[in-house]
């Protein structure tokens, strides 16, 4: 078969051969369409307009997204109708913009080294700031403060160490655990490990 095709290409060229093949396929398709389409019912689609939902706001620790939610598929009612040609109705699609707002304190780290260095520098800066004000880490690591920050607000030990106490996060974790407080992350890890 390949030899026959290459012989036709050599005799007529790719372009002429391609044009003629398309003509033949178009003729064959038209014949089969008239032959078999009359016996099969054509489905006419009736598309109802769907009102998009009100915009919802998605929040995360690192970025705030404001996103308009639209249904993925329009509601379609199908009714069988016998016709010789299918009915095509133009569908209007409305495109909405998605607005992405990133907070100023977003820290996007590519690797753990950058994250550790950022944490270390922030803890050191907070420690110097607290020492200048005459405060020690124990002034911040009270049961009431830790309960508010860790359990109520859902902050991490690292956040408390970096933003409030100016001490290593292991010290914050140890102090919180001595007082019977656990971060949400610690609780999740505990549930995963115990299977509850």
Residue pairs with C-beta under 8 A, 6 or more apart in sequence:
8 17
9 17
12 20
37 84
38 84
41 80
41 81
41 82
42 80
42 81
42 82
42 83
42 85
42 86
42 87
43 78
43 79
43 80
43 81
44 78
44 79
44 80
44 81
44 83
44 86
44 87
45 76
45 77
45 78
45 87
45 89
46 76
46 77
46 78
46 79
47 74
47 75
47 76
47 89
47 91
48 74
48 75
48 77
49 74
50 71
50 74
50 75
52 68
52 69
52 70
52 71
52 94
52 96
53 69
53 70
53 71
55 66
55 67
55 68
55 69
56 67
56 69
57 64
57 65
57 66
57 67
58 64
58 65
58 66
58 67
59 65
62 102
62 103
62 106
62 107
62 108
63 100
63 101
63 102
63 103
63 106
64 101
64 102
64 103
65 98
65 99
65 100
65 101
66 98
66 99
66 100
66 101
67 98
67 99
68 96
68 98
70 94
70 96
74 91
81 87
107 115
107 118
109 115
109 118
119 158
119 161
119 162
119 169
122 162
122 163
123 161
123 162
123 166
123 167
123 168
123 169
124 166
125 166
126 162
126 163
126 164
126 165
126 166
127 137
127 166
127 167
128 166
129 166
130 136
130 137
130 139
130 140
130 165
130 166
131 166
137 165
137 166
137 167
137 171
140 160
140 164
140 165
140 166
141 160
141 165
141 167
141 171
141 172
141 175
141 176
143 179
143 181
145 164
146 160
146 172
146 175
146 176
146 179
146 181
147 179
147 181
149 155
149 159
149 160
149 164
150 156
150 157
150 160
150 176
150 181
150 182
150 183
151 181
151 182
151 183
151 184
154 183
154 184
155 183
156 169
156 183
156 185
157 169
157 170
157 172
157 173
157 176
157 183
158 169
158 172
160 169
160 172
161 167
161 168
161 169
161 171
161 172
162 169
165 171
165 172
176 182
176 183
182 190
